């Protein structure tokens, strides 16, 4: 006797919880064959604002965790994701129509990105900053600090591995994330939220909204309390629009570039160099 | 003259050899500007210094084309070590002509000769010397393997440190292998034009450095919007910075912005008071307060407020305001009539909103633009003078009780450029420094600058850094992996 399949309800991921959209909106996700797979929540402007509040509340706590601790939490995300490898490969295959091999490669690539960044948390400050030999009796040190709340905006062509790489890059240095993902990777993204929720990532550090990116992205780009925008995965027209809106509050912007965006460049985009001077004297 | 008054000790202007009129410096030649002309005046006397032709859109286009040609030709073909030699030579030429530049800067800008002689010009030479040494070491800059220049850099600089801002922009750009089109501020083009002369003396290939005096709304806009420019570096107001960020949106142009500030200078009750008082004075009255990183908000722990304010007034009373060319002058002229009006208006607003004003009672010259050093006490965090950048010799004093309150008040601004901390407790200093949202934190000192030390802001004070390896990276990109 075959048991009945229990389909999952996919919701948003905000402040460590899984709420439905306050708007009550949802949208059907179908597989490439046109068959119904699940409903996703269609996030609203209010959901985006709530996510920013959650991210802001979480950010300083996450930033003040030790770099060693942040590294272990990110490594834990990789462990939990690896434990659900087959589930992710199946979801990606089913919703995007890629081959099994391609789907597995995406999951593996996401795990590799997580592990690599787990090792960045306590090394980035030394690579990025250091002592400056000023011409005078001063102690002078430059250190990176997180920019704050960064919105990661996924495009229609963004795959699961790209999304995970973008999110983990932002949190590695102590920022908090509000990610917005389109239908194409919604299911994998929300399943990734389940991984985050069980990986000791403090609630609110990563928030994931599913829905219409072109509707939500401009609200986040003009939000006063968002400090950075990862536009590198967005379509050109929407990216330009968001960059213009972000200029109003001088947000830090990661653009698409001709070449692949390197991990180091990503990390550097969402930190602020702080330089501290102190006098030296015997008196 | 009273007892202990100082006799005038003016620096001679005979060292200068100014022309009556300056054109634009494009492709290694002096050419006429087609955007009209203006006469630069000394803000201390309102006497004309020289005429400057202004660039229009076509002139900017010519300059960008010349820079492109040099980037793809002479300059682009040089090795890093050869580029470095030109920059070392420029540093030496600046040192050799340091006094001439100091006098010219003081004449054109109105800042005291003591500052141009001891701070501005020595730092200009240091900046070129520092970045000269980077030119052959770009693979250590940290942008990845085979780093390469961006191309043509458009650079727009302000009037408060004219030649120093030129050095901050030009030195790293050239070290990284870019060529530049630089637009000096319309009220202070003199030393930039004299720098063209230095480029000639250094034998710099034509088109590597192009200097176009002009209005922001004409030449500045043309440069920012030009399709042949790969990078914009701007220092100036947050409002203009925002506009530039909007203009370059969606393009491949890289952008660094050095914008406004409203720096908090925090004095704890255990501070070494003599040093703190000097630091407060230096923080706000250096360069007439025309400093984006000025410590314009003094946050004093309540228990020492009265003592600090009293000692501060006593110290400020010894400052000498007047002829910037006088070697004894501490505070020179306000750079322009427009800036003087802005400072006067914001100070009037401070009084209207209920803060208590104290201005130094000192004689001010009849001609020129002058503003006596001013301290506002009883300032609330919501007051305009505690929020808006005044960019003048005006200090707002606020109080706090606990370190936590000091941090919250210091960070209560959309800006994030600089901050100061005065305390004898090292652990408190480090903890407070960690919590301040500011790109530069000076602890038991203020307004220190060095080419090895990155400078730049958080939040609406802009992005990118100038100085150090970070300042070099603003002009580099990762190359192909071989």
Interface residues (C-beta under 8 A of the other chain):
Chain A: X127 X128 X132 X133 X134 X135 X136 X138 X140 X142 X147 X227 X236 X239 X240 X243 X244 X246 X247 X248 X249 X250 X252 X255 X257 X258 X259 X262 X264 X265 X272 X273 X274 X275 X276 X277 X278 X279
Chain B: X126 X142 X143 X144 X238 X241 X242 X243 X245 X246 X249 X250 X252 X257 X259 X414 X416 X429 X433 X436 X438 X439 X440 X441 X442 X443 X444 X445 X448 X450 X452 X453 X454 X455 X456 X458 X459 X460 X462 X463 X465 X468 X470 X478
